[in-house]
């Protein structure tokens, strides 16, 4: 068994060991606003509940390991002293993952990930309407753990109001864990689901995905595609070319002889099948045909 002095490792290697060994970790889907009122949304897995009286949550937007820069969430928290912490269930996990892309400052991650902004009652940041539990919080303190890349910043949040979806409550007004269906973060690209165990989501592109706000209307407003489907589709850098779409449709014509006359709804159902196998490019070619 290796015994390792943390100081002997690079920060990135130590970071990898810590995240893989200390898991699964719950996810704080943190909604903030900047000084001009622009929304920001980002997930953090350095997160937990630490007190019930007063009700206190703590999450940590760490300084980036690669370049020691800080995240928009931390800057916003320092300015406004407010945050909404939303929990993440399986139905929205791909959209949550997409929102972790490093979009430029001022870009609305709600729009990019196709999630719905819901006005809060007591704080200015928006809630995520799709989240089954949302905590409106005021920030009591921010504890900086260091100044180098990888250093955490503990944002100590006092819950001033919480919102719980009726669908996850039982007859005793208790949260049913199976209905809640939370996901948690593990090492690398792994997550775990409360009801199913581990699964994998490819990390968002280093080149930023196009986002749900760039979709054709019939895809963005689909009654067939789920939030997770939209999240997968949004994590592409470019849409397939018209020529590649035409070639694809000719290739699948034998399997789907009526594809050229299919309705949007029919194509969306077929696209979901491709997405279930992780074939995002083929799904897009169907949707754009």
N, C-alpha and C positions, 0 to 999 in steps of 0.2 A: 504493500500500500504506500503510494507516494505521500510524503509529508512535506508541505510546501510553505515557505515563508512568503506571505503575500507581497512583500516588498521586492521579491526576486522576479515577479511576473510583470509583464506589460499590463497597463490598465485594461486594454481590450480583452486580454486572456483572462484576467481576474474577473472582469465583468461577466464573461461567458460562464465561468465556473459558478459564480454566485447565482446567476439567473437560472442555470440549469439545476443547481442543487436545492435552492430555496424556491420550491414550486409545488403545486400551482399557487399562483398569486391572484387575488381578486383584481378587478380592473376598475379604476376610477375614470369614467368618461367625463372629463372636466370641461364645462362650458364657462367661458369668461368673455368679457368685453374689454376693448382697449379704451384709452382716454377719450377717443372720439366716438365711442359707442359701437364700434365694429365688432361683430361676433367672432369668436374663435372657439374651436372644439378640438380636443385632443385626448387620447387615452394614456393612462399611466398605471403601471402594474406595481409600483412601489406604493402600496395603498393598504389601509385597514381602518377598522374602528377601534378607538382607544379609550372611550369613556361613554357612559350612559347618562351621567348626571354631573356636569352638563354633557349633552350628546356631542361628541367630538370625533371627527374623522381626520386622518392625516394622509396626505399623498405627497409624493416627492418628484417634481420635474428636475431630473439630474442634469448637470451640465453635459453637453455632448462630449463623448469620449474623443472623437476624431479631431475636433477643432476647438474645444473648450467654449463653444458658444452657448448662450442660454435660450430657452424656448419662450415662445410668445406667451404661453400660459403663465409662466413665472413673472414676466414683465407686467402682464395685465393684473395679476394678483397683487403685485406690489403697488400698482397705481390705484386700483378700485377697491381692494379689500373685500371682494365678493366673488363667489363661485357657485355653480350648481354642479354637484357630483351625481351623475347618472350611472346606474348599474347596467351591465351589458349581458343580454341573454343571447341564446343561439340564433334567434331570428334576425339579429342585426349585426352579427359578428363580422361579416365581410365589409359592411359599411363602416364599422368601427375601425377595422384594419386600414381601409382606404384613407380614413381621416388622419392617420398617423403619417401620411406623406408630408414632406416638408414643402408645403405650398408657401408662396411668398407672403409676407406680412400684409394684412388687409384682405386676403382671400377668405371667403366664407366657407369653412369646411362643412357646414350644414348643407349648403347647396352642392358642393362637390360630392358629398357622400349620399345625397338624396334623402337626408333626414329632415324632420320637421321641427322648426323652431316654435316653441310654446312659451308664451309669456309667463314669467314667474310672478308670484304674489308679493314677495317681500324684498327681493333683490333684483338687480338689473339684468344679469346674464340670463339667457334663455334656457329653458329645459329642453331635453330631447323627448319629443312626444312619444316616440316608439319605445323608450325605456320603461320597463315595468315599475321601477322605483326611482324617484328623483329626490335629491336632497338639496334644498336651498340653504346656502351657508354664508355666514360672515366669517372673515378670516381674522383670527385672534392674533396670530403671530406667524412669522416665517423665519425658520432657523436654518442658516446657511452652514453646511457641514464642511466646506472647503472652497478653494478657489481654482482648483485644477479640473481638467476634463474628467468626468465621471463622478464629481462631487454632488451629493444630494442637496436639496433645498426643501426642508420639511414645512409644508403648508398646513398649518393647524387650523381646522375649520370647525366652527360651531354650527350645528344644524339648527336653523330657525323655523324651518317648515319641511315636512316630507310629504310626498305624494305617492300613493300605492295603487296600482291598477287593480280594480275589483276582480279581474280574472285570475289573479294569483292568490287571492284570499280564500280561506275556507269558511265554513259556517260559524267558526269561533273568532273570526277576524284575525286569524293567524296566517302568516305567509306559508303557502304550500311550496316546499322546495322543488318538488318535481314540476309543478306548473311554472315556477319562476325560471327554471332551466338556465341558470347562469353559466357563463363560461369564465375560465381563468387562464392566465398566462403561464407558460412554462418556458424552457430554454429554447433557443433557436427560433424556428418557425412553428413550434408546437403550442397548442392550446389544449385545455381539457374542458369537457362538458359535463355538467352535474349528472346527467342521466346516461351518458354514453362512454365516458373515458376520453382518451387522448385522440386528437385529430390535428391535421396540419393545414396551415394557410400560408401560401408563399408570401414572403414579405413584399410590401408595395415596391413598385419600380423605383430604382434610383433616379431615373428620369420620370418626372411627375405624370401620373395618370390623367386622362382627359377629364374625369369627373362626370357625375350624373347630369350636371347642368349643361353639358355639351351634347347630350343625347338628342336624337330626333324625338319629337313630341310623342309619337305612338309608342316608343320604347320607354321614355321617361314616365308616361302616364299609364303604362300597361296594367291591366287587371289580372294578368297571368304571372308575370315575373315578380319574384319576391324581393325583399330588401337585400338579401344575400346575393341574389342573382344580379341585381343592379350594382352591388359593390364589386362583384367579380368583373362585370362588363366595364365598369368605370376605370379599372386598374390596367388600362392599355394606354400606350403612349400615342398611338395613331389608329384611326379606323382603317379597315381593309380598303384597298383601292377598288374602284368600280370594276376594273378588269378582273381582279382576283375574285370578286363576288360572282361575276358572270361565269368564270371558269368553274368555281365551286358548284354553282347551281346546275351546270351541265353535268358535272361529275356525279351529283347525287340524284339526277333525274330518274335513273333506273330504280332507285330505292323509293323515291317519292315522286311518282309520275305526275301528280297534280300540283307540284310545288309552285309552279309559275302562276297558278290561279288561286293559290291559298290566301286566306284572309290574314290580317295581322295577328289575330288571336291564334290561328292555327300555326303560324310561323313561330309565335312566342312559345307555344307548347313544345314544338320541336327544338327550339333554341334551349329551353330548359333541360331537355334531355342531354344535349351536348354539354351544357354547364355542369350537369351532375357528374360528368367524367372529366371535368376540368378543361374542356376544349373550348376556350373562350373565343378563339379566332373563328372557328366554324360557327359558333353561336352568332357572332356578329355578322358573318356573311349571310346567314339565313335572315337575320333581322333587317339587313340592308337590301335584300333582294327585292 
